Amino acid sequence: MSIPEKEKSLFSKRTLLGFVGFAVFIVVLSILFPIDHFRYGVENYNKKNYEAAYTSLTKVRREDPNYGKAAAMLVKIKPKVDSLQRVNDL
């Protein structure tokens, strides 16, 4: 193997290792600091951004202790989101 080919293969391995390391870093961050969809939903609801609130609240998982509250808010928000979508369709 000539020197340029060896350097090229090392670069490829280093690049791949960098991408894998970055991907692992992102996964670890998402595990350590999960997105609180309920909190974002409530914040958007309070700002009267009902479509964003609806989207966030639909992402709350059943395991989340706020799942019941999120479901209740979704029932309350759904008619508003539907009417906003009808207005936007016009």
C-alpha atoms as an extended CHARMM CRD file, in Angstrom:
* protein
*
        90  EXT
         1         1  MET       CA              0.0000000000        0.0000000000        0.0000000000  PROA      1               0.0000000000
         2         2  SER       CA              1.4480000000        3.3170000000       -0.9770000000  PROA      2               0.0000000000
         3         3  ILE       CA              1.5980000000        6.2430000000        1.4180000000  PROA      3               0.0000000000
         4         4  PRO       CA             -1.2330000000        8.2930000000       -0.1840000000  PROA      4               0.0000000000
         5         5  GLU       CA             -3.5920000000        5.2820000000       -0.1240000000  PROA      5               0.0000000000
         6         6  LYS       CA             -2.7380000000        4.6510000000        3.5140000000  PROA      6               0.0000000000
         7         7  GLU       CA             -3.4000000000        8.2880000000        4.4150000000  PROA      7               0.0000000000
         8         8  LYS       CA             -6.6750000000        8.1790000000        2.4950000000  PROA      8               0.0000000000
         9         9  SER       CA             -7.8550000000        5.0850000000        4.3550000000  PROA      9               0.0000000000
        10        10  LEU       CA             -6.8420000000        6.6020000000        7.6970000000  PROA      10              0.0000000000
        11        11  PHE       CA             -8.8090000000        9.7270000000        6.8430000000  PROA      11              0.0000000000
        12        12  SER       CA            -11.8430000000        7.6350000000        6.0180000000  PROA      12              0.0000000000
        13        13  LYS       CA            -11.5660000000        5.7250000000        9.2860000000  PROA      13              0.0000000000
        14        14  ARG       CA            -11.1000000000        8.9340000000       11.2490000000  PROA      14              0.0000000000
        15        15  THR       CA            -14.0780000000       10.5320000000        9.5290000000  PROA      15              0.0000000000
        16        16  LEU       CA            -16.2350000000        7.4910000000       10.2030000000  PROA      16              0.0000000000
        17        17  LEU       CA            -15.0870000000        7.3990000000       13.8060000000  PROA      17              0.0000000000
        18        18  GLY       CA            -15.9380000000       11.0970000000       14.1290000000  PROA      18              0.0000000000
        19        19  PHE       CA            -19.4540000000       10.5630000000       12.7810000000  PROA      19              0.0000000000
        20        20  VAL       CA            -20.0320000000        7.5700000000       15.0390000000  PROA      20              0.0000000000
        21        21  GLY       CA            -18.7170000000        9.5010000000       18.0400000000  PROA      21              0.0000000000
        22        22  PHE       CA            -20.9740000000       12.4370000000       17.2500000000  PROA      22              0.0000000000
        23        23  ALA       CA            -23.9980000000       10.1440000000       16.8540000000  PROA      23              0.0000000000
        24        24  VAL       CA            -23.2770000000        8.4850000000       20.2050000000  PROA      24              0.0000000000
        25        25  PHE       CA            -22.9010000000       11.9180000000       21.8050000000  PROA      25              0.0000000000
        26        26  ILE       CA            -26.3080000000       13.0140000000       20.4720000000  PROA      26              0.0000000000
        27        27  VAL       CA            -27.9720000000        9.8020000000       21.6830000000  PROA      27              0.0000000000
        28        28  VAL       CA            -26.4540000000       10.2030000000       25.1600000000  PROA      28              0.0000000000
        29        29  LEU       CA            -27.6220000000       13.8230000000       25.3140000000  PROA      29              0.0000000000
        30        30  SER       CA            -31.1500000000       12.8540000000       24.3030000000  PROA      30              0.0000000000
        31        31  ILE       CA            -31.2310000000       10.2010000000       27.0270000000  PROA      31              0.0000000000
        32        32  LEU       CA            -29.8220000000       12.4660000000       29.7280000000  PROA      32              0.0000000000
        33        33  PHE       CA            -31.9020000000       15.4990000000       28.7560000000  PROA      33              0.0000000000
        34        34  PRO       CA            -35.1740000000       14.2970000000       27.2070000000  PROA      34              0.0000000000
        35        35  ILE       CA            -37.5260000000       16.7710000000       25.5970000000  PROA      35              0.0000000000
        36        36  ASP       CA            -40.4090000000       17.6240000000       27.9030000000  PROA      36              0.0000000000
        37        37  HSD       CA            -43.2500000000       17.6570000000       25.3970000000  PROA      37              0.0000000000
        38        38  PHE       CA            -45.8300000000       18.3220000000       28.1120000000  PROA      38              0.0000000000
        39        39  ARG       CA            -44.0340000000       21.4760000000       29.2740000000  PROA      39              0.0000000000
        40        40  TYR       CA            -43.6670000000       22.7570000000       25.7060000000  PROA      40              0.0000000000
        41        41  GLY       CA            -47.3290000000       22.0000000000       25.0680000000  PROA      41              0.0000000000
        42        42  VAL       CA            -48.4400000000       23.9510000000       28.1260000000  PROA      42              0.0000000000
        43        43  GLU       CA            -46.1440000000       26.8590000000       27.2360000000  PROA      43              0.0000000000
        44        44  ASN       CA            -47.5370000000       27.0060000000       23.7070000000  PROA      44              0.0000000000
        45        45  TYR       CA            -51.0900000000       26.7190000000       25.0060000000  PROA      45              0.0000000000
        46        46  ASN       CA            -50.5070000000       29.6700000000       27.3450000000  PROA      46              0.0000000000
        47        47  LYS       CA            -49.1310000000       31.6400000000       24.3860000000  PROA      47              0.0000000000
        48        48  LYS       CA            -52.3120000000       30.6990000000       22.4680000000  PROA      48              0.0000000000
        49        49  ASN       CA            -50.2310000000       28.8400000000       19.8940000000  PROA      49              0.0000000000
        50        50  TYR       CA            -52.7210000000       25.9840000000       19.8060000000  PROA      50              0.0000000000
        51        51  GLU       CA            -51.3290000000       24.1120000000       16.8120000000  PROA      51              0.0000000000
        52        52  ALA       CA            -47.8390000000       23.8820000000       18.3530000000  PROA      52              0.0000000000
        53        53  ALA       CA            -49.3740000000       22.9500000000       21.7130000000  PROA      53              0.0000000000
        54        54  TYR       CA            -51.4020000000       20.1890000000       20.0630000000  PROA      54              0.0000000000
        55        55  THR       CA            -48.3320000000       18.8440000000       18.2780000000  PROA      55              0.0000000000
        56        56  SER       CA            -46.2690000000       18.8010000000       21.4820000000  PROA      56              0.0000000000
        57        57  LEU       CA            -48.9910000000       17.2560000000       23.6010000000  PROA      57              0.0000000000
        58        58  THR       CA            -49.5770000000       14.4290000000       21.1160000000  PROA      58              0.0000000000
        59        59  LYS       CA            -45.9270000000       13.4100000000       21.6740000000  PROA      59              0.0000000000
        60        60  VAL       CA            -46.3590000000       12.8600000000       25.4290000000  PROA      60              0.0000000000
        61        61  ARG       CA            -45.8420000000        9.1500000000       26.1300000000  PROA      61              0.0000000000
        62        62  ARG       CA            -48.0970000000        6.9610000000       28.2260000000  PROA      62              0.0000000000
        63        63  GLU       CA            -45.2620000000        6.4090000000       30.7170000000  PROA      63              0.0000000000
        64        64  ASP       CA            -45.0880000000       10.1560000000       31.4200000000  PROA      64              0.0000000000
        65        65  PRO       CA            -46.7690000000       11.1140000000       34.7140000000  PROA      65              0.0000000000
        66        66  ASN       CA            -48.4120000000       14.0550000000       32.9000000000  PROA      66              0.0000000000
        67        67  TYR       CA            -50.0330000000       11.8450000000       30.2670000000  PROA      67              0.0000000000
        68        68  GLY       CA            -53.5290000000       12.2400000000       31.7440000000  PROA      68              0.0000000000
        69        69  LYS       CA            -53.2150000000       16.0130000000       31.8780000000  PROA      69              0.0000000000
        70        70  ALA       CA            -51.9110000000       16.0540000000       28.2900000000  PROA      70              0.0000000000
        71        71  ALA       CA            -54.8610000000       13.9530000000       27.1090000000  PROA      71              0.0000000000
        72        72  ALA       CA            -57.3090000000       16.3020000000       28.8420000000  PROA      72              0.0000000000
        73        73  MET       CA            -55.6600000000       19.3270000000       27.2530000000  PROA      73              0.0000000000
        74        74  LEU       CA            -55.7690000000       17.6450000000       23.8320000000  PROA      74              0.0000000000
        75        75  VAL       CA            -59.5260000000       17.1950000000       24.1510000000  PROA      75              0.0000000000
        76        76  LYS       CA            -59.8090000000       20.8810000000       25.0100000000  PROA      76              0.0000000000
        77        77  ILE       CA            -57.4910000000       22.0570000000       22.2100000000  PROA      77              0.0000000000
        78        78  LYS       CA            -58.7420000000       19.7980000000       19.3870000000  PROA      78              0.0000000000
        79        79  PRO       CA            -61.7800000000       21.9380000000       18.3950000000  PROA      79              0.0000000000
        80        80  LYS       CA            -59.6220000000       25.0650000000       18.3060000000  PROA      80              0.0000000000
        81        81  VAL       CA            -56.9930000000       23.3850000000       16.1250000000  PROA      81              0.0000000000
        82        82  ASP       CA            -59.6620000000       22.0240000000       13.7930000000  PROA      82              0.0000000000
        83        83  SER       CA            -61.2430000000       25.4450000000       13.3740000000  PROA      83              0.0000000000
        84        84  LEU       CA            -57.8360000000       27.0480000000       12.7460000000  PROA      84              0.0000000000
        85        85  GLN       CA            -57.1130000000       24.4320000000       10.0800000000  PROA      85              0.0000000000
        86        86  ARG       CA            -60.4810000000       25.0970000000        8.4150000000  PROA      86              0.0000000000
        87        87  VAL       CA            -59.7340000000       28.8240000000        8.3510000000  PROA      87              0.0000000000
        88        88  ASN       CA            -56.2920000000       28.1780000000        6.8720000000  PROA      88              0.0000000000
        89        89  ASP       CA            -57.8120000000       25.9300000000        4.1990000000  PROA      89              0.0000000000
        90        90  LEU       CA            -60.0410000000       28.7660000000        2.9690000000  PROA      90              0.0000000000
